[in-house]
Amino acid sequence: MAENPQTLDEALAYLEKRSVTTSRGVYVKLDDVKKLMEERKTAGQIEKQEAPRPKDMNQAKQMVLRDEKIMANFPPPTPKLGKSISAQPQPSSRT
């Protein structure tokens, strides 16, 4: 199976492609169901290995900020500006 069904709707669509329709109903091979479940199980294990879980909220925020796919949905962060300088003349320390 090239695509990995992530949701139940995708899994049902996958099984419908492999089903046999008769006048008495729709039948699916047990091997197809077992294959689908095994592929979902291995895909879930691989996903868990690839994505480490954050330990606290600060680590979760840093992981989100580093993820380009997630950050593409948000506007770019505003740059942190330095200390402001007032436009009024400052009294000289030499007077």
MMTF fields as JSON, N, C-alpha, C and O atoms, coordinates in Angstrom:
{
  "mmtfVersion": "1.0.0",
  "mmtfProducer": "UNKNOWN",
  "numBonds": 379,
  "numAtoms": 380,
  "numGroups": 95,
  "numChains": 1,
  "numModels": 1,
  "chainsPerModel": [1],
  "groupsPerChain": [95],
  "chainIdList": ["A"],
  "bondAtomList": [4, 2, 8, 6, 12, 10, 16, 14, 20, 18, 24, 22, 28, 26, 32, 30, 36, 34, 40, 38, 44, 42, 48, 46, 52, 50, 56, 54, 60, 58, 64, 62, 68, 66, 72, 70, 76, 74, 80, 78, 84, 82, 88, 86, 92, 90, 96, 94, 100, 98, 104, 102, 108, 106, 112, 110, 116, 114, 120, 118, 124, 122, 128, 126, 132, 130, 136, 134, 140, 138, 144, 142, 148, 146, 152, 150, 156, 154, 160, 158, 164, 162, 168, 166, 172, 170, 176, 174, 180, 178, 184, 182, 188, 186, 192, 190, 196, 194, 200, 198, 204, 202, 208, 206, 212, 210, 216, 214, 220, 218, 224, 222, 228, 226, 232, 230, 236, 234, 240, 238, 244, 242, 248, 246, 252, 250, 256, 254, 260, 258, 264, 262, 268, 266, 272, 270, 276, 274, 280, 278, 284, 282, 288, 286, 292, 290, 296, 294, 300, 298, 304, 302, 308, 306, 312, 310, 316, 314, 320, 318, 324, 322, 328, 326, 332, 330, 336, 334, 340, 338, 344, 342, 348, 346, 352, 350, 356, 354, 360, 358, 364, 362, 368, 366, 372, 370, 376, 374],
  "bondOrderList": [1, 1, 1, 1, 1, 1, 1, 1, 1, 1, 1, 1, 1, 1, 1, 1, 1, 1, 1, 1, 1, 1, 1, 1, 1, 1, 1, 1, 1, 1, 1, 1, 1, 1, 1, 1, 1, 1, 1, 1, 1, 1, 1, 1, 1, 1, 1, 1, 1, 1, 1, 1, 1, 1, 1, 1, 1, 1, 1, 1, 1, 1, 1, 1, 1, 1, 1, 1, 1, 1, 1, 1, 1, 1, 1, 1, 1, 1, 1, 1, 1, 1, 1, 1, 1, 1, 1, 1, 1, 1, 1, 1, 1, 1],
  "groupList": [{"groupName": "MET", "atomNameList": ["N", "CA", "C", "O"], "elementList": ["N", "C", "C", "O"], "formalChargeList": [0, 0, 0, 0], "bondAtomList": [1, 0, 2, 1, 3, 2], "bondOrderList": [1, 1, 2], "singleLetterCode": "M", "chemCompType": "L-PEPTIDE LINKING"}, {"groupName": "ALA", "atomNameList": ["N", "CA", "C", "O"], "elementList": ["N", "C", "C", "O"], "formalChargeList": [0, 0, 0, 0], "bondAtomList": [1, 0, 2, 1, 3, 2], "bondOrderList": [1, 1, 2], "singleLetterCode": "A", "chemCompType": "L-PEPTIDE LINKING"}, {"groupName": "GLU", "atomNameList": ["N", "CA", "C", "O"], "elementList": ["N", "C", "C", "O"], "formalChargeList": [0, 0, 0, 0], "bondAtomList": [1, 0, 2, 1, 3, 2], "bondOrderList": [1, 1, 2], "singleLetterCode": "E", "chemCompType": "L-PEPTIDE LINKING"}, {"groupName": "ASN", "atomNameList": ["N", "CA", "C", "O"], "elementList": ["N", "C", "C", "O"], "formalChargeList": [0, 0, 0, 0], "bondAtomList": [1, 0, 2, 1, 3, 2], "bondOrderList": [1, 1, 2], "singleLetterCode": "N", "chemCompType": "L-PEPTIDE LINKING"}, {"groupName": "PRO", "atomNameList": ["N", "CA", "C", "O"], "elementList": ["N", "C", "C", "O"], "formalChargeList": [0, 0, 0, 0], "bondAtomList": [1, 0, 2, 1, 3, 2], "bondOrderList": [1, 1, 2], "singleLetterCode": "P", "chemCompType": "L-PEPTIDE LINKING"}, {"groupName": "GLN", "atomNameList": ["N", "CA", "C", "O"], "elementList": ["N", "C", "C", "O"], "formalChargeList": [0, 0, 0, 0], "bondAtomList": [1, 0, 2, 1, 3, 2], "bondOrderList": [1, 1, 2], "singleLetterCode": "Q", "chemCompType": "L-PEPTIDE LINKING"}, {"groupName": "THR", "atomNameList": ["N", "CA", "C", "O"], "elementList": ["N", "C", "C", "O"], "formalChargeList": [0, 0, 0, 0], "bondAtomList": [1, 0, 2, 1, 3, 2], "bondOrderList": [1, 1, 2], "singleLetterCode": "T", "chemCompType": "L-PEPTIDE LINKING"}, {"groupName": "LEU", "atomNameList": ["N", "CA", "C", "O"], "elementList": ["N", "C", "C", "O"], "formalChargeList": [0, 0, 0, 0], "bondAtomList": [1, 0, 2, 1, 3, 2], "bondOrderList": [1, 1, 2], "singleLetterCode": "L", "chemCompType": "L-PEPTIDE LINKING"}, {"groupName": "ASP", "atomNameList": ["N", "CA", "C", "O"], "elementList": ["N", "C", "C", "O"], "formalChargeList": [0, 0, 0, 0], "bondAtomList": [1, 0, 2, 1, 3, 2], "bondOrderList": [1, 1, 2], "singleLetterCode": "D", "chemCompType": "L-PEPTIDE LINKING"}, {"groupName": "TYR", "atomNameList": ["N", "CA", "C", "O"], "elementList": ["N", "C", "C", "O"], "formalChargeList": [0, 0, 0, 0], "bondAtomList": [1, 0, 2, 1, 3, 2], "bondOrderList": [1, 1, 2], "singleLetterCode": "Y", "chemCompType": "L-PEPTIDE LINKING"}, {"groupName": "LYS", "atomNameList": ["N", "CA", "C", "O"], "elementList": ["N", "C", "C", "O"], "formalChargeList": [0, 0, 0, 0], "bondAtomList": [1, 0, 2, 1, 3, 2], "bondOrderList": [1, 1, 2], "singleLetterCode": "K", "chemCompType": "L-PEPTIDE LINKING"}, {"groupName": "ARG", "atomNameList": ["N", "CA", "C", "O"], "elementList": ["N", "C", "C", "O"], "formalChargeList": [0, 0, 0, 0], "bondAtomList": [1, 0, 2, 1, 3, 2], "bondOrderList": [1, 1, 2], "singleLetterCode": "R", "chemCompType": "L-PEPTIDE LINKING"}, {"groupName": "SER", "atomNameList": ["N", "CA", "C", "O"], "elementList": ["N", "C", "C", "O"], "formalChargeList": [0, 0, 0, 0], "bondAtomList": [1, 0, 2, 1, 3, 2], "bondOrderList": [1, 1, 2], "singleLetterCode": "S", "chemCompType": "L-PEPTIDE LINKING"}, {"groupName": "VAL", "atomNameList": ["N", "CA", "C", "O"], "elementList": ["N", "C", "C", "O"], "formalChargeList": [0, 0, 0, 0], "bondAtomList": [1, 0, 2, 1, 3, 2], "bondOrderList": [1, 1, 2], "singleLetterCode": "V", "chemCompType": "L-PEPTIDE LINKING"}, {"groupName": "GLY", "atomNameList": ["N", "CA", "C", "O"], "elementList": ["N", "C", "C", "O"], "formalChargeList": [0, 0, 0, 0], "bondAtomList": [1, 0, 2, 1, 3, 2], "bondOrderList": [1, 1, 2], "singleLetterCode": "G", "chemCompType": "PEPTIDE LINKING"}, {"groupName": "ILE", "atomNameList": ["N", "CA", "C", "O"], "elementList": ["N", "C", "C", "O"], "formalChargeList": [0, 0, 0, 0], "bondAtomList": [1, 0, 2, 1, 3, 2], "bondOrderList": [1, 1, 2], "singleLetterCode": "I", "chemCompType": "L-PEPTIDE LINKING"}, {"groupName": "PHE", "atomNameList": ["N", "CA", "C", "O"], "elementList": ["N", "C", "C", "O"], "formalChargeList": [0, 0, 0, 0], "bondAtomList": [1, 0, 2, 1, 3, 2], "bondOrderList": [1, 1, 2], "singleLetterCode": "F", "chemCompType": "L-PEPTIDE LINKING"}],
  "groupTypeList": [0, 1, 2, 3, 4, 5, 6, 7, 8, 2, 1, 7, 1, 9, 7, 2, 10, 11, 12, 13, 6, 6, 12, 11, 14, 13, 9, 13, 10, 7, 8, 8, 13, 10, 10, 7, 0, 2, 2, 11, 10, 6, 1, 14, 5, 15, 2, 10, 5, 2, 1, 4, 11, 4, 10, 8, 0, 3, 5, 1, 10, 5, 0, 13, 7, 11, 8, 2, 10, 15, 0, 1, 3, 16, 4, 4, 4, 6, 4, 10, 7, 14, 10, 12, 15, 12, 1, 5, 4, 5, 4, 12, 12, 11, 6],
  "groupIdList": [1, 2, 3, 4, 5, 6, 7, 8, 9, 10, 11, 12, 13, 14, 15, 16, 17, 18, 19, 20, 21, 22, 23, 24, 25, 26, 27, 28, 29, 30, 31, 32, 33, 34, 35, 36, 37, 38, 39, 40, 41, 42, 43, 44, 45, 46, 47, 48, 49, 50, 51, 52, 53, 54, 55, 56, 57, 58, 59, 60, 61, 62, 63, 64, 65, 66, 67, 68, 69, 70, 71, 72, 73, 74, 75, 76, 77, 78, 79, 80, 81, 82, 83, 84, 85, 86, 87, 88, 89, 90, 91, 92, 93, 94, 95],
  "secStructList": [7, 7, 1, 7, 7, 7, 1, 2, 2, 2, 2, 2, 2, 2, 2, 2, 2, 6, 7, 3, 3, 3, 6, 6, 3, 3, 3, 7, 7, 2, 2, 2, 2, 2, 2, 2, 2, 2, 2, 2, 2, 2, 2, 2, 2, 2, 2, 2, 2, 2, 1, 7, 7, 7, 1, 1, 2, 2, 2, 2, 2, 2, 2, 2, 2, 2, 7, 2, 2, 2, 2, 6, 6, 1, 7, 7, 7, 7, 7, 7, 7, 7, 7, 7, 7, 7, 1, 1, 7, 7, 7, 7, 6, 6, 7],
  "xCoordList": [0.854, 0.0, 0.896, 1.726, 0.743, 1.59, 1.229, 2.107, -0.051, -0.477, -0.784, -1.236, -0.537, -0.816, -2.079, -2.076, -3.154, -4.393, -4.259, -3.989, -4.444, -4.313, -5.642, -5.678, -6.734, -8.04, -8.894, -8.557, -9.99, -10.901, -11.515, -11.729, -11.798, -12.357, -11.388, -11.798, -10.107, -9.111, -8.976, -8.802, -9.056, -8.97, -10.173, -10.025, -11.363, -12.554, -12.464, -12.85, -11.957, -11.791, -10.8, -11.002, -9.737, -8.748, -9.392, -9.154, -10.215, -10.866, -11.947, -12.162, -12.633, -13.664, -13.057, -13.692, -11.827, -11.158, -10.902, -10.902, -10.685, -10.34, -11.527, -11.354, -12.705, -13.877, -14.528, -14.3, -15.348, -16.116, -17.586, -18.044, -18.328, -19.743, -20.568, -20.381, -21.472, -22.377, -23.809, -24.042, -24.755, -26.158, -26.476, -27.489, -25.642, -25.87, -25.095, -25.26, -24.258, -23.528, -22.12, -21.749, -21.352, -19.976, -19.046, -19.241, -18.031, -17.108, -15.678, -15.281, -14.921, -13.513, -12.713, -13.122, -11.587, -10.74, -10.156, -9.781, -10.089, -9.506, -8.026, -7.509, -7.352, -5.936, -5.745, -4.774, -6.676, -6.578, -6.735, -6.03, -7.652, -7.859, -6.634, -6.191, -6.086, -4.884, -3.71, -2.951, -3.566, -2.475, -2.615, -1.633, -3.83, -4.092, -3.753, -3.101, -4.201, -3.949, -2.458, -1.961, -1.752, -0.315, 0.445, 1.369, 0.057, 0.725, 0.455, 1.346, -0.769, -1.083, -0.289, 0.177, -0.136, 0.598, 2.077, 2.657, 2.685, 4.105, 4.313, 5.324, 3.378, 3.502, 3.403, 4.11, 2.541, 2.417, 3.672, 4.067, 4.311, 5.543, 6.673, 7.461, 6.753, 7.788, 7.574, 8.534, 6.325, 6.012, 6.399, 6.923, 6.14, 6.504, 8.011, 8.496, 8.761, 10.213, 10.779, 11.768, 10.176, 10.693, 10.398, 11.217, 9.265, 8.848, 9.002, 8.179, 10.046, 10.183, 9.132, 8.754, 8.671, 7.66, 8.336, 9.374, 7.756, 8.336, 8.125, 7.116, 9.093, 9.01, 8.243, 7.621, 8.288, 7.553, 7.06, 7.319, 6.346, 5.728, 6.771, 6.587, 7.852, 8.884, 9.53, 9.79, 9.786, 10.364, 9.378, 9.789, 8.093, 7.077, 7.038, 6.942, 7.112, 7.117, 8.328, 8.213, 9.5, 10.711, 10.611, 11.075, 10.004, 9.844, 8.919, 9.166, 7.858, 6.928, 7.612, 7.432, 8.385, 9.071, 10.091, 10.344, 10.675, 11.662, 11.017, 11.683, 9.746, 9.06, 8.551, 7.652, 9.131, 8.78, 7.359, 6.698, 6.88, 5.533, 4.476, 3.507, 4.666, 3.705, 3.814, 2.795, 5.012, 5.211, 4.772, 4.583, 4.608, 4.123, 2.688, 2.255, 1.94, 0.551, 0.419, -0.685, 1.504, 1.468, 2.283, 3.201, 1.964, 2.777, 4.161, 4.323, 5.156, 6.508, 6.55, 5.866, 7.345, 7.41, 8.051, 8.931, 7.597, 8.175, 9.553, 9.764, 10.487, 11.833, 11.829, 11.072, 12.678, 12.8, 13.646, 14.793, 13.06, 13.735, 14.574, 14.29, 15.593, 16.468, 15.869, 14.683, 16.682, 16.259, 15.975, 16.721, 14.89, 14.536, 15.359, 15.82, 15.524, 16.257, 15.256, 14.552, 15.192, 14.206, 14.637, 15.829, 13.652, 13.935, 14.239, 14.696, 14.006, 14.271, 15.764, 16.451, 16.261, 17.688, 17.973, 17.211, 19.041, 19.462, 20.323, 21.156, 20.141, 21.012, 22.446, 22.69, 23.339, 24.739, 25.253, 24.876, 26.062, 26.635, 27.8, 28.322, 28.23, 29.373, 28.981, 29.865, 27.746, 27.364, 27.293, 26.986],
  "yCoordList": [-1.173, 0.0, 1.23, 1.388, 2.085, 3.262, 4.318, 4.867, 4.601, 5.625, 4.968, 3.824, 5.697, 5.178, 5.845, 7.051, 5.098, 5.734, 6.188, 5.376, 7.467, 8.025, 8.08, 8.037, 8.174, 8.291, 7.082, 6.309, 6.94, 5.836, 5.957, 4.947, 7.176, 7.367, 6.882, 6.243, 7.18, 6.731, 5.213, 4.585, 4.624, 3.17, 2.504, 1.487, 3.084, 2.525, 2.64, 1.72, 3.764, 3.932, 2.903, 2.346, 2.655, 1.645, 0.267, -0.47, -0.081, -1.392, -1.489, -2.563, -0.377, -0.393, -0.685, -1.321, -0.223, -0.494, -1.989, -2.503, -2.676, -4.088, -5.001, -6.215, -4.447, -5.247, -5.836, -5.396, -6.849, -7.509, -7.293, -7.616, -6.744, -6.471, -7.535, -7.802, -8.13, -9.131, -8.719, -7.688, -9.519, -9.21, -9.407, -8.9, -10.123, -10.377, -9.417, -9.458, -8.558, -7.596, -7.334, -7.745, -6.64, -6.284, -7.106, -7.189, -7.717, -8.579, -8.078, -7.603, -8.203, -7.812, -9.011, -9.698, -9.26, -10.364, -10.048, -8.911, -11.041, -10.88, -10.509, -9.764, -11.022, -10.688, -9.201, -8.609, -8.585, -7.142, -6.34, -5.352, -6.759, -6.059, -6.218, -5.255, -7.433, -7.671, -6.846, -6.275, -6.79, -6.024, -4.534, -3.873, -4.019, -2.618, -2.316, -1.315, -3.19, -2.97, -3.047, -2.268, -3.954, -4.093, -2.869, -2.392, -2.362, -1.18, 0.055, 0.885, 0.189, 1.325, 1.228, 2.237, 0.002, -0.216, 0.132, 0.813, -0.33, -0.038, 1.441, 2.015, 2.065, 3.495, 4.306, 5.3, 3.897, 4.578, 4.429, 5.369, 3.261, 3.046, 3.892, 4.465, 3.97, 4.791, 6.257, 6.976, 6.706, 8.1, 8.437, 9.519, 7.509, 7.739, 7.826, 8.607, 7.029, 7.059, 8.346, 8.866, 8.867, 10.056, 11.335, 12.254, 11.409, 12.643, 12.502, 11.853, 13.102, 13.04, 13.907, 14.96, 13.465, 14.192, 15.275, 15.021, 16.489, 17.533, 17.217, 16.624, 17.621, 17.347, 18.427, 18.152, 19.648, 20.729, 21.72, 21.553, 22.751, 23.704, 24.506, 24.761, 24.902, 25.68, 24.863, 25.384, 23.595, 22.738, 22.544, 22.492, 22.438, 22.303, 23.557, 23.458, 24.727, 25.979, 26.046, 26.451, 25.649, 25.679, 24.701, 25.0, 23.531, 22.56, 23.107, 22.905, 23.798, 24.382, 25.496, 25.597, 26.324, 27.423, 26.9, 27.556, 25.738, 25.17, 24.41, 24.147, 24.052, 23.273, 24.209, 25.018, 24.089, 24.989, 24.759, 25.705, 23.509, 23.215, 23.913, 24.462, 23.887, 24.528, 26.039, 26.726, 26.559, 28.006, 28.636, 29.85, 27.835, 28.372, 28.872, 29.7, 28.383, 28.793, 30.083, 30.613, 30.591, 31.786, 32.909, 32.644, 34.16, 35.26, 35.211, 34.677, 35.77, 35.744, 36.53, 37.544, 36.067, 36.774, 38.147, 38.338, 39.093, 40.43, 40.408, 39.724, 41.146, 41.14, 41.842, 42.786, 41.368, 41.999, 43.258, 43.208, 44.359, 45.64, 45.958, 45.489, 46.75, 47.143, 48.286, 48.592, 48.903, 50.001, 51.243, 51.566, 51.919, 53.104, 54.317, 54.391, 55.253, 56.49, 57.628, 57.742, 58.457, 59.545, 60.607, 60.801, 61.302, 62.337, 63.67, 64.585, 63.812, 65.081, 65.205, 64.208, 66.466, 66.632, 66.263, 66.608, 65.582, 65.17, 66.255, 66.845, 66.525, 67.519, 67.002, 65.822, 67.864, 67.484, 67.276, 68.009, 66.335, 66.083, 67.01, 66.998, 67.818, 68.712, 70.106, 70.943, 70.396, 71.772, 71.983, 73.086],
  "zCoordList": [0.0, 0.0, 0.0, 0.895, -0.972, -1.096, -0.065, 0.6, 0.069, 1.017, 2.351, 2.403, 3.423, 4.759, 5.27, 5.514, 5.439, 5.906, 7.354, 8.239, 7.595, 8.935, 9.658, 10.888, 8.917, 9.552, 9.188, 8.291, 9.893, 9.629, 8.233, 7.563, 7.794, 6.452, 5.385, 4.416, 5.557, 4.588, 4.614, 3.569, 5.802, 5.918, 5.242, 4.565, 5.431, 4.78, 3.268, 2.548, 2.788, 1.338, 0.798, -0.281, 1.547, 1.144, 1.048, 0.091, 2.052, 2.053, 0.983, 0.422, 0.692, -0.359, -1.726, -2.567, -1.95, -3.228, -3.4, -4.519, -2.285, -2.331, -2.028, -1.92, -1.894, -1.538, -2.78, -3.906, -2.527, -3.585, -3.265, -2.169, -4.227, -4.03, -4.735, -5.922, -3.993, -4.563, -4.25, -3.62, -4.688, -4.399, -2.914, -2.432, -2.197, -0.773, 0.12, 1.339, -0.445, 0.372, -0.143, -1.242, 0.68, 0.336, 1.212, 2.424, 0.598, 1.323, 1.149, 0.085, 2.24, 2.235, 2.72, 3.656, 2.091, 2.525, 3.903, 4.186, 4.724, 6.045, 5.935, 6.767, 4.919, 4.715, 4.456, 4.927, 3.7, 3.444, 4.734, 4.942, 5.593, 6.856, 7.75, 8.375, 7.811, 8.624, 8.11, 8.893, 6.789, 6.184, 6.52, 6.856, 6.427, 6.743, 8.204, 8.502, 9.113, 10.534, 10.847, 11.661, 10.228, 10.462, 9.952, 10.611, 8.781, 8.237, 9.081, 9.263, 9.603, 10.484, 11.775, 12.307, 12.278, 13.518, 13.343, 14.188, 12.254, 12.028, 11.721, 12.127, 11.015, 10.732, 12.019, 12.177, 12.932, 14.214, 15.049, 15.739, 15.002, 15.752, 15.186, 15.938, 13.874, 13.24, 13.583, 13.86, 13.566, 13.877, 15.317, 15.583, 16.249, 17.641, 17.813, 18.632, 17.05, 17.149, 16.573, 17.09, 15.52, 14.854, 15.623, 15.625, 16.264, 16.929, 18.447, 19.092, 19.02, 20.473, 21.156, 20.641, 22.299, 23.057, 23.9, 24.512, 23.939, 24.786, 26.264, 26.645, 27.093, 28.521, 29.273, 30.298, 28.765, 29.426, 28.368, 27.176, 28.825, 27.904, 27.126, 25.935, 27.776, 27.076, 25.961, 24.877, 26.226, 25.2, 24.044, 22.885, 24.349, 23.303, 22.425, 21.201, 23.048, 22.27, 21.357, 20.2, 21.871, 21.053, 19.879, 18.778, 20.115, 19.032, 17.946, 16.757, 18.352, 17.382, 16.598, 15.384, 17.271, 16.585, 15.573, 14.563, 15.827, 14.906, 13.753, 12.752, 13.863, 12.83, 11.73, 11.959, 10.547, 9.443, 8.931, 8.501, 8.972, 8.484, 9.341, 8.817, 10.644, 11.538, 11.43, 11.366, 11.41, 11.382, 10.061, 9.993, 9.017, 7.739, 7.868, 7.067, 8.863, 9.064, 9.867, 9.994, 10.405, 11.246, 10.621, 9.845, 10.947, 10.428, 11.073, 12.17, 10.384, 10.954, 12.266, 12.404, 13.221, 14.506, 14.335, 13.496, 15.144, 15.078, 15.715, 16.717, 15.147, 15.725, 17.085, 17.311, 17.971, 19.283, 19.116, 18.671, 19.477, 19.303, 20.53, 21.632, 20.328, 21.43, 22.228, 22.1, 23.039, 23.895, 23.04, 22.115, 23.373, 22.582, 23.036, 24.175, 22.112, 22.384, 22.269, 21.266, 23.279, 23.226, 22.235, 21.997, 21.652, 20.669, 21.315, 20.63, 22.594, 23.281, 23.57, 23.795, 23.56, 23.857, 25.306, 26.209, 25.508, 26.853, 27.471, 26.784, 28.741, 29.387, 29.437, 29.686, 29.206, 29.165, 30.594, 31.509, 30.764, 32.091, 32.374, 33.489, 31.408, 31.568, 31.989, 32.169, 32.152, 32.524, 33.995, 34.446]
}
